[in-house]
Amino acid sequence: MPRRHVRLHAAPVHDDRVGDIDAAVREGLAALRAELDVPDAFGPEVLAEVAAVTAAGPASDRADATDVPFVTIDPEGSRDLDQAVHIERRGDGFRVRYAIADVAAWVRPGGAIDAEARRRVETLYAPDGRTPLHPPQLSEGAASLLPGQDAPALLWDIELDAAGEPTAFRVGRALVRSRAQLTYEGAQRSLDDGSADGTLVLLREVGGLRQAAEVARGGLTLPVPEQEVEVDARGAWTLRSRTTLPVEEWNAQISLLTGMCAARLMLDGRIGVLRTLPPPDPRDVARLRRTALALGVAWPDGADHAAVVRGLDAGVPAEAALLTEATTLLRGAAYVAFDGEVPEQALHAAIAAPYAHTTAPLRRLVDRFVGETCVALSAGTEVPDDVRSALPLLPDLMAGGDRRASAYERGCVDLVEAALLAGRVGEEFDGVVVDVKEDGSSGVVQLREPAARGRLEGAGLPLGQGVRVRLTGASPVDRTVRFVLDGVPSGSGGAPAADV
């Protein structure tokens, strides 16, 4: 299920209002961290172990792949680089080499770093920074696939046919050296202006093939924009939405491909941890179809829900509302560990294939253990005892970590929205009704500007239509925003919802 992400930049205080917002956000973040027991600094025993393992360096029994011209592609300013990619043509198909940071090379089983990672579970993101899973000396230093740095990695080597389908794959330990740290924006620019070459050009081709394969499998991706908080040159705060770039989607397809290969390897070996999602409840699909018909969104005869959702445009009011409703199709995600007996339900329905998390070990606990399991299975050796004993513990650990991460990110979004609107109570805004309770007594409105959401009170709320609403309350302390319906603008049903 997609999460709403917020990016927040430090605010230059040009006037009292900007200062008020900045203070409200930062005070609210401190309260949210206390509420959710978000970890703070790493303890001395963890840092001492980091110093020891980085001084000793990783074991040298690994293949030398430093001649492969890997590149990383991440958001600007990233330092915790989990993945590096290289793609080349192989006959009428392709060879994808995907290097994943070998976190296990730096973590002593049962040691202080391991124990702290099991407590934290995953990296947490907030507008003012990250709470990392591992100490930055590792996650942004020795273990990261930074350009020009020789780093231990788990190297996936995947052969694809002309249609982009895997025909063979393997994974083993290697030493790699990334040649360049690319940003999404820079990579997209070079592809658009024709200056890109090598891996980026093939990433576009292979990514497109993998997207087509996902469609053919019946996979479901929700085209939901990302929220960003920015400060302009005048020091004014804005909240806007951002649509992901094509290169981000192509890059994600390589990660999904690797996770699918990992799942296949573990299922064949009858041991591992899968990320699963059950097929949607037929009642939810039927409800979505009724909502589409009520909103006037086309649902062709014979079309399945995935095909309809893939074609939705979040910039169209009715379709934005249907996207909100479509999130009900993605309920029930879980981690499932197994050893000897293959899970009865091994599918990730949104991917339409078995799948495992294995490409972000710097930021997510389970990926380290999946990687270690896959290395052993690929080599035909026994899964290490410390890994095997951890597998049954991971589903509960990850479930708790996911709950905290979801609550944290949701709380951050709610806080920023409330802080931005706190001084504007009584003002009117244009928006789109994107959700309505079954009894029609209240719902959710997505504003056009700023790109915030809030609870909307009023009878007969027009789902999927543009509306005029009045702000009745905005509390950074409670992280709540409330509106009442003032009216439905004439002809609003088909008006574009800018940046929704």
RODO-2510 file (C-alpha; in nm, 4 decimals, decimal comma):
residues 500
     n   res          X          Y          Z
     1     m     0,0000     0,0000     0,0000
     2     p     0,1559     0,3316    -0,0991
     3     r     0,2558     0,5775     0,1684
     4     r     0,2402     0,9534     0,1383
     5     h     0,5896     1,0981     0,1674
     6     v     0,6757     1,4537     0,2631
     7     r     0,9995     1,6387     0,2017
     8     l     1,0673     1,9394     0,4211
     9     h     1,3481     2,1898     0,3755
    10     a     1,4855     2,4145     0,6499
    11     a     1,2969     2,7422     0,6531
    12     p     1,4757     3,0782     0,6280
    13     v     1,2758     3,2991     0,8639
    14     h     1,1759     3,6070     0,6624
    15     d     0,8671     3,6976     0,8620
    16     d     0,6816     3,5989     1,1771
    17     r     0,4412     3,3682     0,9957
    18     v     0,7203     3,1570     0,8463
    19     g     0,8815     3,1366     1,1888
    20     d     0,5529     3,0241     1,3445
    21     i     0,5130     2,7449     1,0920
    22     d     0,8711     2,6300     1,1353
    23     a     0,8371     2,6231     1,5130
    24     a     0,5014     2,4432     1,4992
    25     v     0,6370     2,1748     1,2683
    26     r     0,9512     2,1108     1,4701
    27     e     0,7679     2,1061     1,8036
    28     g     0,5112     1,8720     1,6541
    29     l     0,7789     1,6385     1,5192
    30     a     0,9383     1,6145     1,8627
    31     a     0,6015     1,5249     2,0153
    32     l     0,5318     1,2680     1,7435
    33     r     0,8681     1,0993     1,8019
    34     a     0,7993     1,0740     2,1733
    35     e     0,4506     0,9377     2,1070
    36     l     0,5775     0,6620     1,8769
    37     d     0,8975     0,5900     2,0702
    38     v     1,1142     0,6734     1,7702
    39     p     1,4778     0,5901     1,8530
    40     d     1,7276     0,8724     1,8864
    41     a     2,1075     0,8433     1,8823
    42     f     2,2884     0,5103     1,8626
    43     g     2,4354     0,3876     2,1909
    44     p     2,8085     0,3691     2,2630
    45     e     2,8162    -0,0096     2,2361
    46     v     2,6754     0,0100     1,8813
    47     l     2,9209     0,2802     1,7774
    48     a     3,2104     0,0859     1,9303
    49     e     3,1178    -0,2195     1,7262
    50     v     3,0880    -0,0054     1,4117
    51     a     3,4374     0,1275     1,4714
    52     a     3,5696    -0,2266     1,5164
    53     v     3,4098    -0,3781     1,2062
    54     t     3,4994    -0,0868     0,9796
    55     a     3,8594    -0,0956     1,1015
    56     a     3,8787    -0,4703     1,0310
    57     g     3,7019    -0,4430     0,6953
    58     p     3,4823    -0,7094     0,5323
    59     a     3,6009    -1,0614     0,4574
    60     s     3,7922    -1,0827     0,1305
    61     d     3,6446    -1,4122     0,0040
    62     r     3,4329    -1,2576    -0,2705
    63     a     3,4470    -1,2120    -0,6474
    64     d     3,6079    -0,8973    -0,7849
    65     a     3,3491    -0,7082    -0,9920
    66     t     3,5095    -0,3650    -0,9636
    67     d     3,5549    -0,3602    -1,3418
    68     v     3,1757    -0,3474    -1,3981
    69     p     3,0671     0,0155    -1,4532
    70     f     2,7796     0,0244    -1,2048
    71     v     2,5781     0,3406    -1,1397
    72     t     2,3337     0,4309    -0,8638
    73     i     2,0094     0,6231    -0,9229
    74     d     1,8525     0,7861    -0,6177
    75     p     1,6907     1,1075    -0,4922
    76     e     1,9262     1,4026    -0,4834
    77     g     2,1376     1,4167    -0,1677
    78     s     2,1025     1,0458    -0,0820
    79     r     2,3950     0,8821     0,0943
    80     d     2,2469     0,5452     0,1979
    81     l     2,2829     0,3799    -0,1429
    82     d     2,1531     0,0215    -0,1389
    83     q     2,1572    -0,0602    -0,5099
    84     a     2,3821    -0,0145    -0,8128
    85     v     2,2880    -0,1335    -1,1598
    86     h     2,4547    -0,2281    -1,4855
    87     i     2,2710    -0,3528    -1,7943
    88     e     2,4105    -0,4821    -2,1224
    89     r     2,2734    -0,6559    -2,4262
    90     r     2,3209    -1,0309    -2,4417
    91     g     2,2245    -1,1707    -2,7836
    92     d     1,8635    -1,0693    -2,8405
    93     g     1,8136    -1,0334    -2,4666
    94     f     1,9811    -0,8580    -2,1753
    95     r     2,2086    -0,9139    -1,8798
    96     v     2,1154    -0,7223    -1,5648
    97     r     2,3693    -0,7025    -1,2839
    98     y     2,2272    -0,5555    -0,9675
    99     a     2,4579    -0,4961    -0,6735
   100     i     2,2951    -0,4782    -0,3298
   101     a     2,4840    -0,3448    -0,0285
   102     d     2,6164    -0,6425     0,1704
   103     v     2,5125    -0,5283     0,5171
   104     a     2,5822    -0,8727     0,6624
   105     a     2,9503    -0,8166     0,5873
   106     w     2,9492    -0,5543     0,8637
   107     v     2,7022    -0,7018     1,1154
   108     r     2,8099    -0,9596     1,3714
   109     p     2,5252    -1,2060     1,4409
   110     g     2,3958    -1,1388     1,7914
   111     g     2,6131    -0,8286     1,8261
   112     a     2,5205    -0,4733     1,9193
   113     i     2,4514    -0,3570     1,5615
   114     d     2,2285    -0,6590     1,5000
   115     a     2,0339    -0,6072     1,8230
   116     e     1,9803    -0,2373     1,7533
   117     a     1,8662    -0,3088     1,3965
   118     r     1,6078    -0,5546     1,5289
   119     r     1,4825    -0,2817     1,7627
   120     r     1,4604    -0,0194     1,4893
   121     v     1,3455    -0,2541     1,2054
   122     e     1,3543     0,0119     0,9320
   123     t     1,4678     0,3622     0,8522
   124     l     1,2061     0,6230     0,9423
   125     y     1,1561     0,9332     0,7316
   126     a     1,0402     1,2731     0,8540
   127     p     1,0383     1,6208     0,7009
   128     d     1,3499     1,7198     0,8963
   129     g     1,5581     1,4075     0,8359
   130     r     1,5899     1,0323     0,8794
   131     t     1,6077     0,7999     1,1758
   132     p     1,8355     0,5360     1,0223
   133     l     1,8229     0,1618     1,0690
   134     h     2,2021     0,1449     1,0893
   135     p     2,4548     0,4022     1,2126
   136     p     2,5454     0,6532     0,9389
   137     q     2,9097     0,5413     0,9590
   138     l     2,7792     0,2240     0,7936
   139     s     2,4624     0,3188     0,6081
   140     e     2,6068     0,6381     0,4610
   141     g     2,9696     0,5298     0,4703
   142     a     3,1446     0,1942     0,4582
   143     a     2,8397    -0,0167     0,3634
   144     s     2,6939     0,2293     0,1121
   145     l     2,7558     0,1882    -0,2620
   146     l     2,9028     0,5363    -0,2921
   147     p     3,0777     0,6272    -0,6182
   148     g     3,4479     0,5484    -0,6325
   149     q     3,4355     0,3329    -0,3188
   150     d     3,5135    -0,0379    -0,3226
   151     a     3,2240    -0,1921    -0,1317
   152     p     3,1089    -0,5464    -0,0524
   153     a     2,7856    -0,6360    -0,2263
   154     l     2,5480    -0,9186    -0,3035
   155     l     2,5654    -0,9286    -0,6816
   156     w     2,2556    -1,0498    -0,8651
   157     d     2,3273    -1,1612    -1,2209
   158     i     2,0022    -1,1962    -1,4144
   159     e     1,9649    -1,3087    -1,7763
   160     l     1,6586    -1,1786    -1,9615
   161     d     1,5139    -1,2799    -2,2954
   162     a     1,4020    -1,0364    -2,5654
   163     a     1,0711    -0,9838    -2,3847
   164     g     1,2455    -0,8972    -2,0577
   165     e     1,1578    -1,2253    -1,8852
   166     p     1,4246    -1,3880    -1,6651
   167     t     1,5746    -1,7085    -1,8047
   168     a     1,8482    -1,7583    -1,5429
   169     f     1,9712    -1,5847    -1,2295
   170     r     2,2226    -1,6231    -0,9506
   171     v     2,3522    -1,4201    -0,6589
   172     g     2,6853    -1,4213    -0,4792
   173     r     2,9227    -1,2038    -0,2827
   174     a     3,1334    -0,9551    -0,4767
   175     l     3,3373    -0,6406    -0,4442
   176     v     3,1945    -0,3586    -0,6560
   177     r     3,2739     0,0019    -0,7344
   178     s     3,0030     0,2404    -0,8538
   179     r     3,1169     0,4803    -1,1242
   180     a     2,8545     0,7512    -1,0755
   181     q     2,5805     0,8600    -0,8379
   182     l     2,2917     0,9716    -1,0582
   183     t     1,9790     1,1535    -0,9448
   184     y     1,6337     1,0777    -1,0787
   185     e     1,6001     1,4276    -1,2204
   186     g     1,9435     1,4212    -1,3848
   187     a     1,8938     1,0738    -1,5280
   188     q     1,5543     1,1678    -1,6709
   189     r     1,6993     1,4852    -1,8199
   190     s     1,9778     1,2973    -1,9969
   191     l     1,7307     1,0433    -2,1347
   192     d     1,5010     1,3179    -2,2568
   193     d     1,7726     1,5233    -2,4273
   194     g     1,9472     1,2232    -2,5827
   195     s     2,2737     1,2547    -2,3904
   196     a     2,2259     0,9316    -2,1922
   197     d     2,4091     0,6194    -2,2939
   198     g     2,4911     0,2687    -2,1747
   199     t     2,2996     0,1486    -1,8733
   200     l     2,0486     0,4355    -1,8648
   201     v     1,9339     0,3766    -2,2225
   202     l     1,8977     0,0045    -2,1557
   203     l     1,7241     0,0774    -1,8251
   204     r     1,4536     0,2562    -2,0214
   205     e     1,4215    -0,0393    -2,2583
   206     v     1,4291    -0,3134    -1,9955
   207     g     1,2120    -0,1106    -1,7565
   208     g     0,9518    -0,0706    -2,0292
   209     l     0,9568    -0,4429    -2,1015
   210     r     0,9145    -0,5197    -1,7327
   211     q     0,6230    -0,2751    -1,7098
   212     a     0,4577    -0,4528    -2,0024
   213     a     0,5176    -0,7873    -1,8316
   214     e     0,3550    -0,6526    -1,5146
   215     v     0,0481    -0,5501    -1,7126
   216     a     0,0341    -0,8927    -1,8760
   217     r     0,0523    -1,0600    -1,5335
   218     g    -0,2319    -0,8417    -1,4061
   219     g    -0,0182    -0,6379    -1,1653
   220     l    -0,1633    -0,3303    -0,9988
   221     t     0,0249    -0,0048    -0,9466
   222     l    -0,1591     0,2968    -0,8056
   223     p    -0,0488     0,6173    -0,9837
   224     v    -0,0564     0,8217    -0,6608
   225     p     0,1529     1,1423    -0,6478
   226     e     0,4017     1,2161    -0,3701
   227     q     0,3591     1,5157    -0,1410
   228     e     0,6443     1,7622    -0,0943
   229     v     0,6936     2,0556     0,1402
   230     e     0,9116     2,3350     0,0018
   231     v     1,0257     2,6838     0,0913
   232     d     1,0588     2,9403    -0,1871
   233     a     1,3077     3,2274    -0,2131
   234     r     1,0785     3,4516    -0,0071
   235     g     1,0697     3,2000     0,2750
   236     a     0,7072     3,1028     0,2063
   237     w     0,6080     2,7421     0,2766
   238     t     0,4213     2,5412     0,0154
   239     l     0,2820     2,1890     0,0026
   240     r     0,2559     2,0402    -0,3424
   241     s     0,2267     1,7011    -0,5053
   242     r     0,4885     1,5445    -0,7282
   243     t     0,4375     1,2796    -0,9925
   244     t     0,7118     1,0192    -1,0148
   245     l     0,9406     1,0381    -1,3176
   246     p     0,9473     0,7575    -1,5751
   247     v     1,3068     0,6709    -1,4829
   248     e     1,1949     0,6113    -1,1230
   249     e     0,9399     0,3585    -1,2452
   250     w     1,1955     0,1847    -1,4695
   251     n     1,4458     0,1717    -1,1854
   252     a     1,1783     0,0290    -0,9539
   253     q     1,1139    -0,2462    -1,2068
   254     i     1,4723    -0,3712    -1,1663
   255     s     1,4192    -0,3904    -0,7914
   256     l     1,0891    -0,5745    -0,8408
   257     l     1,2556    -0,8145    -1,0849
   258     t     1,5235    -0,8936    -0,8265
   259     g     1,2648    -0,9447    -0,5524
   260     m     1,0741    -1,1848    -0,7756
   261     c     1,3936    -1,3815    -0,8477
   262     a     1,4668    -1,3941    -0,4731
   263     a     1,1172    -1,5284    -0,4054
   264     r     1,1551    -1,7959    -0,6713
   265     l     1,4920    -1,9018    -0,5308
   266     m     1,3526    -1,9301    -0,1764
   267     l     1,0365    -2,1115    -0,2831
   268     d     1,2440    -2,3650    -0,4775
   269     g     1,4707    -2,4004    -0,1732
   270     r     1,1704    -2,4192     0,0623
   271     i     1,3103    -2,1623     0,3044
   272     g     1,2914    -1,7852     0,3364
   273     v     1,0638    -1,4859     0,3933
   274     l     0,8156    -1,3562     0,1367
   275     r     0,6289    -1,0284     0,1147
   276     t     0,2725    -1,1318     0,0396
   277     l    -0,0537    -0,9604    -0,0460
   278     p    -0,3770    -1,1569    -0,0916
   279     p    -0,5930    -1,1037    -0,3986
   280     p    -0,8512    -0,8300    -0,3459
   281     d    -1,1810    -0,9221    -0,1899
   282     p    -1,4391    -0,9550    -0,4720
   283     r    -1,6704    -0,7346    -0,2639
   284     d    -1,4109    -0,4551    -0,2713
   285     v    -1,3739    -0,4927    -0,6480
   286     a    -1,7515    -0,4804    -0,6911
   287     r    -1,7673    -0,1716    -0,4689
   288     l    -1,4927    -0,0054    -0,6732
   289     r    -1,6811    -0,0753    -0,9945
   290     r    -2,0025     0,0719    -0,8518
   291     t    -1,8062     0,3805    -0,7433
   292     a    -1,6570     0,4142    -1,0921
   293     l    -2,0011     0,4006    -1,2494
   294     a    -2,1331     0,6572    -1,0016
   295     l    -1,8402     0,8885    -1,0792
   296     g    -1,8745     0,8462    -1,4536
   297     v    -1,5334     0,6806    -1,4855
   298     a    -1,5236     0,4327    -1,7724
   299     w    -1,5077     0,0637    -1,6809
   300     p    -1,5183    -0,1257    -2,0123
   301     d    -1,6994    -0,4579    -2,0295
   302     g    -1,4613    -0,7382    -1,9450
   303     a    -1,1914    -0,5094    -1,8049
   304     d    -1,0392    -0,6169    -1,4759
   305     h    -0,9804    -0,3802    -1,1870
   306     a    -0,6043    -0,3592    -1,2456
   307     a    -0,6490    -0,2369    -1,6019
   308     v    -0,8978     0,0296    -1,4940
   309     v    -0,6850     0,1556    -1,2042
   310     r    -0,3673     0,1692    -1,4146
   311     g    -0,5400     0,4087    -1,6526
   312     l    -0,6556     0,6553    -1,3870
   313     d    -0,5289     1,0133    -1,3831
   314     a    -0,4932     1,1704    -1,0383
   315     g    -0,5318     1,5125    -1,2026
   316     v    -0,8980     1,4429    -1,2901
   317     p    -1,1320     1,4882    -0,9907
   318     a    -1,3469     1,1785    -1,0411
   319     e    -1,0440     0,9617    -1,1079
   320     a    -0,8610     1,1003    -0,8031
   321     a    -1,1570     0,9900    -0,5933
   322     l    -1,1553     0,6457    -0,7514
   323     l    -0,7813     0,6135    -0,6786
   324     t    -0,8520     0,6806    -0,3127
   325     e    -1,1169     0,4088    -0,3129
   326     a    -0,8788     0,1701    -0,4962
   327     t    -0,6447     0,1571    -0,1976
   328     t    -0,8953    -0,0824    -0,0372
   329     l    -0,7796    -0,3422    -0,2918
   330     l    -0,4328    -0,3485    -0,1355
   331     r    -0,5158    -0,4601     0,2167
   332     g    -0,3576    -0,7489     0,4014
   333     a     0,0122    -0,7180     0,3116
   334     a     0,2288    -0,9394     0,5326
   335     y     0,5655    -1,1061     0,5719
   336     v     0,5523    -1,4861     0,5693
   337     a     0,8464    -1,6973     0,6879
   338     f     0,8770    -2,0643     0,5959
   339     d     1,1244    -2,3477     0,6421
   340     g     1,0359    -2,6813     0,4830
   341     e     0,6728    -2,6079     0,3943
   342     v     0,5964    -2,3587     0,1178
   343     p     0,3259    -2,1031     0,2141
   344     e    -0,0204    -2,1785     0,0810
   345     q    -0,0615    -1,8115    -0,0144
   346     a     0,2741    -1,7050    -0,1623
   347     l     0,1457    -1,4383    -0,4005
   348     h     0,1918    -1,0632    -0,3881
   349     a    -0,1279    -0,9660    -0,5661
   350     a    -0,0182    -0,6139    -0,6643
   351     i     0,2884    -0,7598    -0,8381
   352     a     0,0930    -1,0664    -0,9515
   353     a     0,3818    -1,2965    -0,8600
   354     p     0,5670    -1,4233    -0,5535
   355     y     0,7949    -1,1486    -0,4248
   356     a     1,0462    -1,0770    -0,1486
   357     h     1,2078    -0,7652    -0,0078
   358     t     1,5807    -0,7944    -0,0695
   359     t     1,7089    -0,4752    -0,2354
   360     a     1,7126    -0,2262     0,0562
   361     p     1,9136    -0,3847     0,3410
   362     l     2,0543    -0,0502     0,4567
   363     r     1,7000     0,0668     0,5301
   364     r     1,4929    -0,2463     0,6050
   365     l     1,5812    -0,5337     0,8381
   366     v     1,4273    -0,8261     0,6497
   367     d     1,6308    -0,7614     0,3337
   368     r     1,9577    -0,8623     0,5030
   369     f     1,8208    -1,2045     0,5948
   370     v     1,6575    -1,2603     0,2571
   371     g     1,9886    -1,1755     0,0904
   372     e     2,1810    -1,4179     0,3118
   373     t     1,9274    -1,6932     0,2442
   374     c     1,9471    -1,6395    -0,1304
   375     v     2,3294    -1,6402    -0,1368
   376     a     2,3318    -1,9779     0,0374
   377     l     2,0614    -2,1255    -0,1863
   378     s     2,2288    -1,9965    -0,5015
   379     a     2,5579    -2,1571    -0,3950
   380     g     2,3879    -2,4820    -0,2981
   381     t     2,4991    -2,4542     0,0642
   382     e     2,3102    -2,4623     0,3925
   383     v     2,1481    -2,1438     0,5143
   384     p     2,3568    -2,0229     0,8122
   385     d     2,2129    -2,1141     1,1520
   386     d     2,1910    -1,7518     1,2695
   387     v     1,9894    -1,6627     0,9596
   388     r     1,7668    -1,9687     0,9836
   389     s     1,6877    -1,8992     1,3485
   390     a     1,5980    -1,5370     1,2687
   391     l     1,3510    -1,6162     0,9888
   392     p     1,0474    -1,7026     1,2077
   393     l     1,0992    -1,3833     1,4108
   394     l     1,0980    -1,1495     1,1124
   395     p     0,7236    -1,1346     1,0297
   396     d     0,6336    -0,9955     1,3730
   397     l     0,9349    -0,7631     1,3807
   398     m     0,8557    -0,6262     1,0359
   399     a     0,4837    -0,5900     1,1098
   400     g     0,5619    -0,3782     1,4157
   401     g     0,8180    -0,1734     1,2267
   402     d     0,5781    -0,1134     0,9392
   403     r     0,3051     0,0017     1,1780
   404     r     0,5366     0,2538     1,3389
   405     a     0,6738     0,3752     1,0039
   406     s     0,3230     0,4167     0,8627
   407     a     0,2016     0,6049     1,1714
   408     y     0,5129     0,8231     1,1668
   409     e     0,4860     0,9188     0,8020
   410     r     0,1102     0,9734     0,8288
   411     g     0,1624     1,1848     1,1411
   412     c     0,4282     1,3930     0,9650
   413     v     0,1948     1,4626     0,6736
   414     d    -0,0945     1,5547     0,9017
   415     l     0,1301     1,7806     1,1097
   416     v     0,2696     1,9735     0,8127
   417     e    -0,0762     2,0190     0,6638
   418     a    -0,2117     2,1505     0,9927
   419     a     0,0860     2,3842     1,0445
   420     l     0,0536     2,5314     0,6960
   421     l    -0,3187     2,5957     0,7394
   422     a    -0,3293     2,6951     1,1074
   423     g    -0,3329     3,0683     1,0370
   424     r    -0,5980     3,0470     0,7660
   425     v    -0,9080     2,9372     0,9576
   426     g    -1,2160     3,0932     0,7981
   427     e    -1,0653     3,1062     0,4488
   428     e    -1,2217     2,9307     0,1516
   429     f    -1,0434     2,6841    -0,0773
   430     d    -1,1136     2,4917    -0,3948
   431     g    -1,0783     2,1171    -0,3735
   432     v    -1,2054     1,7765    -0,4754
   433     v    -1,4053     1,5333    -0,2616
   434     v    -1,1957     1,2139    -0,2761
   435     d    -1,3707     1,0045    -0,0114
   436     v    -1,7159     0,9940     0,1498
   437     k    -1,8383     0,7877     0,4445
   438     e    -2,1103     0,5383     0,3656
   439     d    -2,3671     0,7397     0,5607
   440     g    -2,2688     1,0548     0,3683
   441     s    -2,2090     1,2587     0,6837
   442     s    -1,8432     1,3386     0,6220
   443     g    -1,5552     1,2694     0,3908
   444     v    -1,2124     1,3832     0,2772
   445     v    -1,1316     1,6816     0,0570
   446     q    -0,8109     1,7230    -0,1434
   447     l    -0,7288     2,0914    -0,1855
   448     r    -0,5985     2,2272    -0,5119
   449     e    -0,3615     2,4702    -0,3386
   450     p    -0,1918     2,3877    -0,1090
   451     a    -0,1932     2,0134    -0,1866
   452     a    -0,3352     1,9203     0,1537
   453     r    -0,6148     1,6894     0,2631
   454     g    -0,8593     1,7267     0,5483
   455     r    -1,1826     1,6013     0,6999
   456     l    -1,4865     1,7506     0,5300
   457     e    -1,8205     1,7913     0,7062
   458     g    -2,1479     1,8338     0,5230
   459     a    -2,4518     1,6425     0,4025
   460     g    -2,4689     1,5030     0,0511
   461     l    -2,0983     1,5374    -0,0248
   462     p    -2,0427     1,5021    -0,4031
   463     l    -1,7739     1,2347    -0,4397
   464     g    -1,5312     1,3052    -0,7233
   465     q    -1,6475     1,6627    -0,7803
   466     g    -1,4811     1,9976    -0,7363
   467     v    -1,6091     2,1866    -0,4330
   468     r    -1,5658     2,5121    -0,2447
   469     v    -1,4809     2,4488     0,1218
   470     r    -1,4180     2,6656     0,4270
   471     l    -1,1460     2,5846     0,6804
   472     t    -1,2984     2,5538     1,0282
   473     g    -1,0006     2,4203     1,2206
   474     a    -0,6309     2,3379     1,1851
   475     s    -0,4388     2,2168     1,4895
   476     p    -0,0700     2,1235     1,4656
   477     v    -0,0955     1,9889     1,8216
   478     d    -0,3713     1,7432     1,7291
   479     r    -0,2470     1,7106     1,3671
   480     t    -0,6001     1,7686     1,2378
   481     v    -0,7513     1,9805     0,9584
   482     r    -1,1282     2,0291     0,9197
   483     f    -1,3456     2,1888     0,6536
   484     v    -1,7138     2,2433     0,5857
   485     l    -1,8750     2,2359     0,2456
   486     d    -1,9579     2,5808     0,1110
   487     g    -2,0754     2,4831    -0,2333
   488     v    -2,0188     2,2942    -0,5561
   489     p    -1,8858     2,5203    -0,8340
   490     s    -2,0836     2,5101    -1,1549
   491     g    -1,9440     2,2543    -1,4007
   492     s    -1,6954     2,1308    -1,1459
   493     g    -1,7354     1,7618    -1,2168
   494     g    -1,4882     1,7552    -1,5028
   495     a    -1,2514     2,0293    -1,3955
   496     p    -0,8887     1,9255    -1,3523
   497     a    -0,7649     1,8949    -0,9943
   498     a    -0,4315     2,0688    -1,0344
   499     d    -0,1484     1,8680    -0,8798
   500     v    -0,3849     1,6411    -0,6853
***
